[in-house]
Amino acid sequence: IQKFDRQGNLLAAWGADDGYSLAMDDRQGILYVPLPSAGYVGMFDAQGSLLGRITAPAGEGALAVYLTLSASGELFVNGGDRVLVFDRTHLPERTWLFPDGSPGARGIAVGPDGNLYVASASTAQVLSYDPTGHYLASFALPAGSLPYGLTCDLAGHLWVAVPNKDRVYEYTITGTLLCTLG
């Protein structure tokens, strides 16, 4: 993690280089960073001090590199073929398996509707699930896409990064393409 001021000056750096996402809980002032090689999600303050660690419950597999926060403060962590959900106090709340095994998740985000959206590298789609893990729908990305990042903006639009096409796509949560960057 690297922290910069508004002029682009490096203020601090910390963490490892094996996580591909992060989530900020502004209410608690906690930055969540997946550290899969260490086997946990690190909780950091704005200065980079480690505040605590979140680990997967026994038998639930390793924590992976993609995570996101819901509006209520639940932490969703993709762990291969499953999603682990932790409550605001960082206790395990529930786990659910992807219906057809791992979708090759390369990014997860919670939408304004509270549903979880997953960028699937193995199917070149964005898949949606309700908060308990029931599959809802999917929409296709352009052919040959290997998504590697997904976020939801304040307007409720999904942004999907597709590095192999040098593009970022903006979609509605129902899959209507709004904009292509790159």
C-alpha positions in Angstrom: 0.0 0.0 0.0 1.3 3.4 -0.8 -0.3 6.6 0.6 0.1 9.9 -1.3 -0.9 13.5 -0.6 -2.9 15.5 -3.1 0.2 16.7 -4.9 1.4 13.1 -5.5 4.1 13.0 -2.9 4.6 9.6 -1.2 3.7 9.8 2.5 3.9 6.2 3.6 4.2 2.6 2.3 3.4 -0.7 4.0 2.0 -4.2 3.5 2.9 -6.9 1.1 2.6 -7.1 -2.7 0.3 -10.2 -3.0 -3.1 -8.7 -2.5 -5.1 -7.2 -5.4 -7.8 -5.2 -3.6 -8.5 -3.2 -0.5 -11.4 -1.7 1.2 -11.7 1.4 3.5 -14.2 1.6 6.3 -14.4 5.4 6.8 -16.6 5.0 9.9 -14.0 3.0 11.8 -10.9 4.4 10.1 -9.8 0.9 9.1 -8.1 -0.1 5.8 -8.6 -3.8 5.0 -5.8 -5.3 3.0 -5.7 -9.0 1.9 -2.3 -10.6 2.6 -2.8 -14.1 1.2 0.8 -15.2 1.6 0.5 -14.4 5.3 -2.9 -16.1 5.5 -5.0 -13.2 6.8 -6.6 -9.9 6.0 -4.7 -7.1 7.7 -6.5 -4.2 9.3 -4.5 -1.0 9.2 -5.0 2.6 10.3 -4.2 5.6 8.0 -0.6 5.6 9.1 -0.1 2.0 8.2 -0.1 0.5 11.7 -1.4 -3.0 11.9 -4.5 -2.9 14.1 -5.4 -6.6 13.8 -5.8 -9.6 11.6 -8.8 -11.4 10.3 -8.4 -15.1 9.5 -10.6 -17.7 8.0 -12.5 -20.0 10.4 -11.0 -23.6 10.6 -12.0 -25.7 7.6 -13.0 -22.7 5.5 -9.9 -22.5 3.3 -7.5 -19.7 2.8 -8.5 -16.1 2.4 -7.9 -14.8 -1.1 -6.9 -11.5 -2.6 -10.3 -9.9 -3.3 -12.5 -8.2 -0.7 -15.2 -5.6 -0.4 -17.4 -3.9 2.3 -21.1 -3.6 2.3 -22.9 -0.4 3.4 -23.7 -2.0 6.7 -20.0 -2.8 7.3 -19.9 -6.5 6.5 -16.6 -7.6 5.0 -16.9 -10.0 2.0 -13.8 -12.0 1.3 -13.4 -14.2 -1.8 -11.7 -17.4 -0.8 -11.4 -19.4 -4.1 -14.7 -21.3 -4.4 -16.4 -19.5 -1.5 -17.2 -16.1 0.0 -16.6 -15.6 3.7 -18.6 -12.8 5.4 -17.4 -11.1 8.6 -19.6 -8.8 10.7 -18.6 -5.3 11.8 -16.8 -6.7 14.8 -14.8 -9.0 12.4 -16.3 -12.2 13.6 -17.3 -14.8 10.9 -20.9 -14.4 10.1 -21.5 -16.9 7.3 -19.8 -18.6 4.4 -21.3 -19.6 1.0 -20.0 -21.6 -1.9 -20.2 -20.5 -5.5 -22.8 -22.8 -7.1 -20.5 -24.2 -9.8 -17.2 -24.0 -8.0 -14.8 -21.1 -8.3 -15.8 -18.6 -11.0 -12.2 -17.4 -11.3 -13.1 -14.3 -9.3 -10.9 -11.3 -10.1 -12.8 -8.7 -8.2 -15.8 -8.4 -6.0 -18.0 -5.4 -5.1 -21.2 -4.8 -3.2 -23.7 -2.9 -5.2 -26.2 -0.3 -4.0 -28.8 -3.0 -3.9 -26.8 -4.9 -1.3 -26.0 -7.7 -3.8 -22.4 -9.0 -4.4 -21.0 -8.7 -7.9 -18.1 -10.9 -9.0 -15.9 -10.3 -12.1 -15.3 -13.8 -13.4 -12.1 -14.4 -15.4 -13.2 -18.0 -16.2 -16.5 -17.0 -17.8 -15.8 -13.4 -18.9 -18.9 -12.3 -17.1 -20.1 -10.3 -14.1 -22.1 -12.6 -11.8 -24.5 -11.3 -9.1 -25.5 -13.0 -5.9 -27.7 -11.9 -3.1 -26.0 -11.4 0.3 -26.7 -15.0 1.4 -25.0 -16.4 -1.8 -28.0 -17.2 -4.0 -27.1 -16.7 -7.6 -29.2 -14.0 -9.3 -28.0 -13.2 -12.7 -25.0 -12.5 -14.9 -24.0 -10.4 -17.9 -21.3 -11.0 -20.5 -18.2 -8.9 -20.9 -16.7 -8.3 -24.4 -15.4 -11.6 -25.9 -12.0 -12.6 -24.6 -12.1 -10.4 -21.5 -10.0 -11.3 -18.5 -11.3 -8.9 -15.9 -9.0 -8.0 -13.1 -10.8 -5.6 -10.9 -14.4 -4.5 -10.1 -15.8 -1.6 -8.1 -19.1 0.1 -7.6 -19.4 3.9 -7.6 -21.7 6.2 -5.7 -24.2 6.3 -8.7 -24.5 2.5 -8.4 -22.6 1.7 -11.6 -20.1 -1.2 -11.8 -16.6 -0.5 -13.2 -14.8 -3.5 -14.6 -11.0 -3.3 -15.4 -10.0 -5.6 -18.2 -6.2 -5.2 -18.6 -5.8 -7.7 -21.5 -8.0 -5.3 -23.6 -6.5 -2.1 -22.0 -10.0 -1.1 -21.1 -12.2 -0.2 -18.2 -16.0 -0.6 -18.7 -18.8 1.1 -16.9 -22.1 -0.9 -16.6 -25.4 -0.6 -14.8 -26.0 -3.4 -12.3 -28.2 -5.1 -14.9 -25.4 -5.1 -17.5 -26.1 -2.2 -19.7 -22.8 -0.8 -21.0 -22.6 2.9 -20.3 -19.0 3.8 -21.1 -15.6 2.4 -22.3 -12.3 3.9 -21.3 -9.1 3.2 -23.0 
